[in-house]
Each structure stands twice: as structure tokens, then as C-alpha cells.
Amino acid sequence: MRNPERGVDDIDTRILRALVADPRASVVALAEATGLARNTVHARLSRLEADGALQTFERRIAPAALGYPMTAFIMVAVTQRKLANIAEALEQVPEVLEVHGLSGVTDLLVHIVARDADDLYRVAGRILDIDGVEKTTTGLVMRRLVDYRLTPLLTAGPEVSSD
């Protein structure tokens, strides 16, 4: 999020729950579902978008529908001083969906997709060829056990300390 200090409040949560229930709902439909004024819903959605709380539509597109049925994660060890250049190079690989910087034994976790095993080998090789990449380990996703979800967080609300 661009402004992580400004979290979502109860009104935002109501809007987000309604949006999860019907992702294509209009502002008017969201206002009806939440019992809020249309202008309130519109303003809140604009703020959530500006703050980075709402992600792009891209996250809803299944790579398999585009011809990329294989998913893998590549753990990458890098030369730290070359990290910025490595990140730029990874952005140039179309099959790279996202890259996370990690603490611990490996430096980066690279989420990729591929058309088949040969394509996976090619993509992994392209990443290994980036200047500053020292070592890679590829893990092929065999099955997704829990899909990306936020509804439990929206319904759970903030944790209350028992102290």
C-alpha cells in the first residue's frame, strides 16, 4: 500500500466485503448493499485505490487462460550490491509475475509461470543468466491448496489484546 499508516475502517470494510461478494458491482449497487450514500462509496473507493489498498484487475486473470498453465517459485541468491539491476532485469521477463525480497537463506522469491516443462527450463535459465544472480532453486507448484483470499481478514476484524 502506498499509505500503509492509513488502514481501512469499518465503513471501508463494509464496502470491501460487498465488493468481494460482487466484484462487478456498480457504485450504486455497492451503496445499496452497504446502506451507505453513493457519494460516500465513490469517495471511499477512490481513496482505497489511491492508497494502494485495491490492487489491479491483473490479479484476477488466470495465467493458464493465457497459455501458461505451469506455476513455479524460484528462490534466488544474489550479489546484494547488484540488487537494483537484478530487479530491473526481472521486470523484463514476461513470465515473472512478482518478486519478493526475503530475509533468511535466500534473497528473492520469484513467482513465475510457464507454458510447459521446456519453457520453465528456459525461464529459469534466463533468470540464472542475470548478472548478479548467484544461485537459483526452482520449486514447481503441484497443486494450490488455499487460493489467494482476504475475506477471512475482512470478517475477523482487528485482533483484541487480552492483556
C-alpha positions in Angstrom: 0.0 0.0 0.0 1.2 3.5 -0.8 0.0 4.8 2.6 0.2 1.9 5.0 -0.4 4.1 8.1 -4.0 4.8 6.9 -5.7 1.4 7.3 -9.3 0.6 6.5 -12.0 1.4 8.9 -15.4 -0.3 9.5 -17.0 1.6 6.6 -14.2 0.6 4.2 -14.6 -3.0 5.4 -18.3 -3.0 4.6 -17.6 -1.7 1.1 -14.8 -4.2 0.6 -17.0 -7.1 1.7 -19.7 -6.0 -0.7 -17.1 -5.8 -3.5 -15.8 -9.3 -2.7 -19.3 -10.6 -2.9 -19.9 -8.9 -6.2 -16.7 -7.7 -7.9 -18.5 -6.1 -10.8 -21.0 -4.2 -8.7 -21.5 -0.6 -9.6 -21.1 2.2 -7.0 -24.9 2.4 -6.8 -25.1 -1.4 -6.1 -22.4 -1.2 -3.5 -24.2 1.7 -1.8 -27.4 -0.3 -1.7 -25.6 -3.4 -0.4 -23.9 -1.4 2.4 -26.6 1.1 3.2 -24.2 3.9 2.5 -24.6 7.0 0.3 -23.4 6.7 -3.3 -21.0 9.6 -2.8 -19.5 8.0 0.3 -18.9 4.7 -1.5 -17.4 6.5 -4.5 -15.1 8.7 -2.3 -14.0 5.7 -0.2 -13.3 3.5 -3.3 -11.2 6.4 -4.8 -9.2 6.7 -1.6 -8.7 3.0 -1.3 -7.4 2.9 -4.8 -5.1 5.9 -4.3 -3.7 4.4 -1.1 -3.0 1.2 -2.9 -5.4 -0.9 -0.9 -7.2 -2.1 -4.1 -4.9 -4.0 -6.4 -5.1 -4.0 -10.2 -7.5 -6.1 -12.3 -4.5 -8.1 -13.4 -4.6 -10.2 -10.3 -7.9 -11.7 -11.5 -6.6 -13.0 -14.8 -5.6 -16.7 -14.6 -2.2 -17.2 -16.4 -3.5 -20.6 -17.6 -6.1 -18.8 -19.7 -3.2 -17.0 -21.4 -1.4 -20.3 -22.2 0.7 -20.5 -19.0 -0.6 -23.5 -17.0 2.6 -24.1 -15.0 3.4 -22.1 -11.9 6.7 -22.2 -10.1 8.6 -20.3 -7.5 12.3 -19.7 -7.9 14.4 -18.9 -4.8 17.3 -16.7 -5.9 20.6 -15.9 -4.1 22.1 -12.6 -5.4 25.0 -10.3 -5.1 23.4 -7.6 -2.8 25.1 -4.6 -4.4 23.5 -5.6 -7.8 20.0 -6.0 -6.4 18.6 -2.9 -8.2 19.9 -4.1 -11.6 18.6 -7.6 -10.9 15.1 -6.3 -10.1 15.2 -4.3 -13.4 16.2 -7.4 -15.3 13.5 -9.5 -13.7 10.9 -6.9 -14.8 11.9 -7.6 -18.4 11.0 -11.3 -18.1 7.3 -11.5 -19.1 6.8 -14.8 -17.2 7.8 -13.2 -13.9 4.6 -12.4 -12.1 6.0 -11.0 -8.9 9.3 -10.8 -6.9 9.6 -10.7 -3.1 12.8 -9.7 -1.3 13.3 -12.1 1.6 15.3 -12.4 4.8 16.9 -15.7 5.6 18.7 -18.2 3.5 17.6 -16.9 0.1 17.4 -13.3 -1.2 14.4 -13.3 -3.6 11.3 -15.4 -4.2 10.3 -15.1 -7.8 6.8 -16.2 -8.8 6.8 -17.3 -12.5 4.6 -19.1 -15.0 5.5 -21.2 -18.0 3.8 -23.0 -20.9 5.4 -26.4 -20.2 8.5 -28.0 -18.7 10.8 -26.9 -21.5 9.5 -23.3 -21.2 10.0 -23.5 -17.4 13.6 -24.6 -18.0 14.1 -21.6 -20.4 12.7 -19.1 -18.0 14.7 -20.4 -15.1 17.8 -20.3 -17.2 17.1 -16.7 -18.2 16.8 -15.7 -14.6 20.1 -17.6 -13.7 21.8 -15.7 -16.6 21.1 -12.3 -15.0 24.3 -10.6 -13.8 24.4 -10.8 -10.0 22.3 -13.9 -9.7 24.5 -16.4 -7.9 22.2 -19.4 -7.5 18.6 -20.5 -8.1 16.4 -23.2 -6.8 13.1 -23.9 -8.6 10.0 -25.3 -6.9 7.2 -26.4 -9.2 3.7 -25.8 -7.9 1.9 -29.2 -8.0 -1.4 -28.0 -6.5 -2.8 -24.9 -4.9 -4.2 -25.9 -1.6 -5.5 -22.5 -0.5 -6.4 -19.8 -3.0 -5.5 -16.1 -2.5 -8.0 -14.8 -0.1 -8.7 -11.8 2.1 -12.3 -12.5 3.2 -11.2 -14.1 6.5 -9.3 -10.9 7.3 -12.3 -8.7 6.4 -14.6 -10.8 8.6 -12.2 -11.3 11.5 -11.6 -7.6 12.2 -8.7 -6.4 14.3 -7.3 -8.6 17.0 -8.1 -7.6 20.5 -5.4 -8.0 23.1 -6.3 -9.9 26.2 -3.7 -8.1 28.3 
